[in-house]
Amino acid sequence: IFVDDKGLAINPKTLGNWTILERTLLTDDMLQQDYLINTRNIEAVSECARNIVIYGPRKALPQVPIETIGSWYSADRQEVEGVRSVNNAMRSYLQLERSQTPLCVAVFGPPGAGKSFVIKEIAKGLGLDADAQLTFNLSQFRLASELQNAFNQIRDLNLKGKTPLVFWDEFDTPCEGQPLGWLQYFLAPMQDGEFTVQGRTHPLGRGIYVFAGATSYSFEAFRAGNDVQDRQAKKPDFISRLRAYINIKGINGDPNTVEDRLYMIRRAFILRQYLEAEAPHIKSEGQIEIDTGVLDAFLQVSQYLHGARSMDNLIKMSSLHDKRKYELSSLPPDHILKMHVNLDEFNALTRMGHREMLRIGISGHVKLDPRQMTVLQQAVQKAIDFIEQEFPDRYLTVFSPLAIGADRLVARELLKKENSRLIVVLPVPQEEYINDFGLTDDYWVDPEGAELRKEFKHWLSERATEIINIPPLPSRKEAYLRAGYFIAEHSDVMIVVWDGQQDSDSSITAQIVAQAEKLHKPLCHVWARNHKLDSSWKEGIDKHGQVRYKRFSCAQSNQWWDI
């Protein structure tokens, strides 16, 4: 029996990461009897995010400190602390008129997170001239020798008596095929304010160098590791020359919308900023006039394909010129929406009317008796109908690894529901996991396996609004158990297709169910025999298709119900 003796059920990301904003909005005691903690947290965050957009952050969050620099503002503690440190470092540097070496800072975040925007707002607040600001994207340089032209432009600005603000974009990309190859060429300019061309050293003078990451989305990710390759690239020497850094999380979930419980708050801040800048006429007495469905779609869509740039483009392409309210008819046409978001999901959210999601997790046997599939399908339909009666006015979100057997059976029925969504949790990388269903796409060789692989790829490409990858673990069993625990932890309700046995064949499912019960999750238990050929299930009462409901207010936990 595989036992969770390594604490896979404990999610370290939920420990010790408190802010005033989190304490204001979220309940985090997973062991209390309120099994709808996830749902209540989502509702609180959604309502707060709507209020931020409509009324502004200070009215929506009167008890939360909000940092404002120019048009940028945030209530995220890590962002605020990073911005303050960079702002203070730049202000102190500008007061040191005799300094002839540059101040070096870094900013990290996913593409479209707004890294350049926050630096420009800091620069504007410090009175740095716009014509003294330079941007060089190192991913567009082919050779290290091209840096000479950039350094010459910096020196020219110094000769004019200006303090250059230089944005080195994508500094962590390879140079001439060498990972982190650009770092070594910045050591002398950062340390001594000099650069060398053909053996001759030239002074650069003062300046503020901002290094923006591309492959690393946080300073911690960039700093991690100290192998031979890192040392050859001079990464430790480069880091030692940085004075401050900012991590910008952006408007997408970090690392996903399940674990990042406050991504909608960050979206709301950015959305309010963009609407005030692009459509000030829809603001009346401090209140943004926006259709409920449009607002919910902007806040709740799973992903913006190009980060904040996508949100910005959608607003700029909307028909708002002569409007006093952002209405559904103002949205860009579908082909524009499709460039930046999942079109079907976004359009569905515009029709929801403040309905919150209900995450339904799935677990159960991989092998089910093919002679009982019709009965099991009817039982699953009955369980789904019961859940919808218990939780009306919600849209269903399937939360599953899409394994064969129970996962596929329940997922197929849930995805038939209007506006249902799918979040896939992969225990191992997709290219490995797909081989669990069959080794070939050739129907002549393996028709059943080829069909399962085809369905899996279709759901990932066409139906999944988000794909979550479990970090690597030593064994597949550990990976499957961690995926199951993740689903149990973050679901609102579980549907389990299972015989209830505690033997070795069903131990993974048993431990997932035990974890869900420990967290007081409502369970719909659809009885099904484990149909593995080597199953230790012994003949007994066959309850195929019977359902029992545990931890629902209107049902007795031990009572089995026929279809």
Secondary structure in CASP SS format (residue, H / E / C, confidence):
PFRMAT SS
TARGET T0000
AUTHOR 0000-0000-0000
METHOD secondary structure of the structure
MODEL  1
I C 1.00
F C 1.00
V C 1.00
D C 1.00
D C 1.00
K C 1.00
G C 1.00
L C 1.00
A C 1.00
I C 1.00
N C 1.00
P H 1.00
K H 1.00
T H 1.00
L C 1.00
G C 1.00
N C 1.00
W C 1.00
T C 1.00
I H 1.00
L H 1.00
E H 1.00
R H 1.00
T H 1.00
L H 1.00
L C 1.00
T C 1.00
D C 1.00
D C 1.00
M C 1.00
L C 1.00
Q C 1.00
Q C 1.00
D C 1.00
Y C 1.00
L C 1.00
I H 1.00
N H 1.00
T H 1.00
R H 1.00
N H 1.00
I H 1.00
E H 1.00
A H 1.00
V H 1.00
S H 1.00
E H 1.00
C H 1.00
A H 1.00
R H 1.00
N H 1.00
I H 1.00
V H 1.00
I H 1.00
Y H 1.00
G C 1.00
P H 1.00
R H 1.00
K H 1.00
A H 1.00
L C 1.00
P C 1.00
Q C 1.00
V C 1.00
P C 1.00
I C 1.00
E E 1.00
T E 1.00
I E 1.00
G C 1.00
S C 1.00
W E 1.00
Y E 1.00
S E 1.00
A C 1.00
D C 1.00
R H 1.00
Q H 1.00
E H 1.00
V H 1.00
E H 1.00
G H 1.00
V H 1.00
R H 1.00
S H 1.00
V H 1.00
N H 1.00
N H 1.00
A H 1.00
M H 1.00
R H 1.00
S H 1.00
Y H 1.00
L H 1.00
Q H 1.00
L C 1.00
E C 1.00
R C 1.00
S C 1.00
Q C 1.00
T C 1.00
P C 1.00
L E 1.00
C E 1.00
V E 1.00
A E 1.00
V E 1.00
F E 1.00
G C 1.00
P C 1.00
P C 1.00
G C 1.00
A C 1.00
G C 1.00
K H 1.00
S H 1.00
F H 1.00
V H 1.00
I H 1.00
K H 1.00
E H 1.00
I H 1.00
A H 1.00
K H 1.00
G H 1.00
L C 1.00
G C 1.00
L C 1.00
D C 1.00
A H 1.00
D H 1.00
A H 1.00
Q E 1.00
L E 1.00
T E 1.00
F E 1.00
N E 1.00
L H 1.00
S H 1.00
Q H 1.00
F C 1.00
R C 1.00
L C 1.00
A H 1.00
S H 1.00
E H 1.00
L H 1.00
Q H 1.00
N H 1.00
A H 1.00
F H 1.00
N H 1.00
Q H 1.00
I H 1.00
R H 1.00
D H 1.00
L H 1.00
N H 1.00
L H 1.00
K C 1.00
G C 1.00
K C 1.00
T C 1.00
P C 1.00
L E 1.00
V E 1.00
F E 1.00
W E 1.00
D E 1.00
E C 1.00
F C 1.00
D C 1.00
T C 1.00
P C 1.00
C E 1.00
E C 1.00
G C 1.00
Q E 1.00
P C 1.00
L C 1.00
G C 1.00
W C 1.00
L H 1.00
Q H 1.00
Y H 1.00
F H 1.00
L H 1.00
A H 1.00
P H 1.00
M H 1.00
Q H 1.00
D H 1.00
G C 1.00
E E 1.00
F E 1.00
T E 1.00
V E 1.00
Q C 1.00
G C 1.00
R E 1.00
T E 1.00
H E 1.00
P E 1.00
L C 1.00
G C 1.00
R C 1.00
G C 1.00
I E 1.00
Y E 1.00
V E 1.00
F E 1.00
A E 1.00
G C 1.00
A C 1.00
T C 1.00
S C 1.00
Y C 1.00
S C 1.00
F H 1.00
E H 1.00
A H 1.00
F H 1.00
R H 1.00
A C 1.00
G C 1.00
N C 1.00
D C 1.00
V H 1.00
Q H 1.00
D H 1.00
R H 1.00
Q H 1.00
A C 1.00
K C 1.00
K H 1.00
P H 1.00
D H 1.00
F H 1.00
I H 1.00
S H 1.00
R C 1.00
L C 1.00
R C 1.00
A E 1.00
Y E 1.00
I E 1.00
N E 1.00
I C 1.00
K C 1.00
G C 1.00
I C 1.00
N C 1.00
G C 1.00
D C 1.00
P C 1.00
N C 1.00
T C 1.00
V C 1.00
E C 1.00
D C 1.00
R C 1.00
L C 1.00
Y H 1.00
M H 1.00
I H 1.00
R H 1.00
R H 1.00
A H 1.00
F H 1.00
I H 1.00
L H 1.00
R H 1.00
Q H 1.00
Y H 1.00
L H 1.00
E H 1.00
A H 1.00
E H 1.00
A C 1.00
P H 1.00
H H 1.00
I H 1.00
K E 1.00
S E 1.00
E C 1.00
G C 1.00
Q E 1.00
I E 1.00
E C 1.00
I E 1.00
D C 1.00
T H 1.00
G H 1.00
V H 1.00
L H 1.00
D H 1.00
A H 1.00
F H 1.00
L H 1.00
Q H 1.00
V C 1.00
S C 1.00
Q C 1.00
Y C 1.00
L C 1.00
H C 1.00
G C 1.00
A H 1.00
R H 1.00
S H 1.00
M H 1.00
D H 1.00
N H 1.00
L H 1.00
I H 1.00
K H 1.00
M C 1.00
S C 1.00
S C 1.00
L C 1.00
H C 1.00
D C 1.00
K C 1.00
R C 1.00
K C 1.00
Y E 1.00
E C 1.00
L H 1.00
S H 1.00
S H 1.00
L C 1.00
P C 1.00
P C 1.00
D H 1.00
H H 1.00
I H 1.00
L H 1.00
K H 1.00
M H 1.00
H H 1.00
V C 1.00
N C 1.00
L H 1.00
D H 1.00
E H 1.00
F H 1.00
N H 1.00
A H 1.00
L H 1.00
T C 1.00
R C 1.00
M C 1.00
G C 1.00
H C 1.00
R C 1.00
E E 1.00
M E 1.00
L E 1.00
R E 1.00
I E 1.00
G E 1.00
I E 1.00
S E 1.00
G E 1.00
H C 1.00
V C 1.00
K C 1.00
L C 1.00
D C 1.00
P H 1.00
R H 1.00
Q H 1.00
M H 1.00
T H 1.00
V H 1.00
L H 1.00
Q H 1.00
Q H 1.00
A H 1.00
V H 1.00
Q H 1.00
K H 1.00
A H 1.00
I H 1.00
D H 1.00
F H 1.00
I H 1.00
E H 1.00
Q H 1.00
E H 1.00
F C 1.00
P C 1.00
D C 1.00
R E 1.00
Y E 1.00
L E 1.00
T E 1.00
V E 1.00
F E 1.00
S E 1.00
P C 1.00
L C 1.00
A C 1.00
I C 1.00
G C 1.00
A H 1.00
D H 1.00
R H 1.00
L H 1.00
V H 1.00
A H 1.00
R H 1.00
E H 1.00
L H 1.00
L C 1.00
K C 1.00
K C 1.00
E C 1.00
N C 1.00
S C 1.00
R E 1.00
L E 1.00
I E 1.00
V E 1.00
V E 1.00
L E 1.00
P C 1.00
V C 1.00
P C 1.00
Q H 1.00
E H 1.00
E H 1.00
Y H 1.00
I H 1.00
N H 1.00
D H 1.00
F C 1.00
G C 1.00
L C 1.00
T C 1.00
D C 1.00
D C 1.00
Y C 1.00
W C 1.00
V C 1.00
D C 1.00
P H 1.00
E H 1.00
G H 1.00
A H 1.00
E H 1.00
L H 1.00
R H 1.00
K H 1.00
E H 1.00
F H 1.00
K H 1.00
H H 1.00
W H 1.00
L H 1.00
S H 1.00
E H 1.00
R H 1.00
A E 1.00
T E 1.00
E E 1.00
I E 1.00
I E 1.00
N E 1.00
I C 1.00
P C 1.00
P C 1.00
L C 1.00
P C 1.00
S C 1.00
R H 1.00
K H 1.00
E H 1.00
A H 1.00
Y H 1.00
L H 1.00
R H 1.00
A H 1.00
G H 1.00
Y H 1.00
F H 1.00
I H 1.00
A H 1.00
E H 1.00
H H 1.00
S C 1.00
D C 1.00
V E 1.00
M E 1.00
I E 1.00
V E 1.00
V E 1.00
W E 1.00
D C 1.00
G C 1.00
Q C 1.00
Q C 1.00
D C 1.00
S H 1.00
D H 1.00
S H 1.00
S H 1.00
I H 1.00
T H 1.00
A H 1.00
Q H 1.00
I H 1.00
V H 1.00
A H 1.00
Q H 1.00
A H 1.00
E H 1.00
K H 1.00
L C 1.00
H C 1.00
K C 1.00
P C 1.00
L E 1.00
C E 1.00
H E 1.00
V E 1.00
W E 1.00
A C 1.00
R C 1.00
N C 1.00
H C 1.00
K C 1.00
L C 1.00
D C 1.00
S C 1.00
S C 1.00
W C 1.00
K C 1.00
E C 1.00
G C 1.00
I C 1.00
D C 1.00
K C 1.00
H C 1.00
G C 1.00
Q C 1.00
V E 1.00
R E 1.00
Y E 1.00
K E 1.00
R C 1.00
F C 1.00
S C 1.00
C C 1.00
A C 1.00
Q C 1.00
S C 1.00
N C 1.00
Q C 1.00
W C 1.00
W E 1.00
D C 1.00
I C 1.00
END
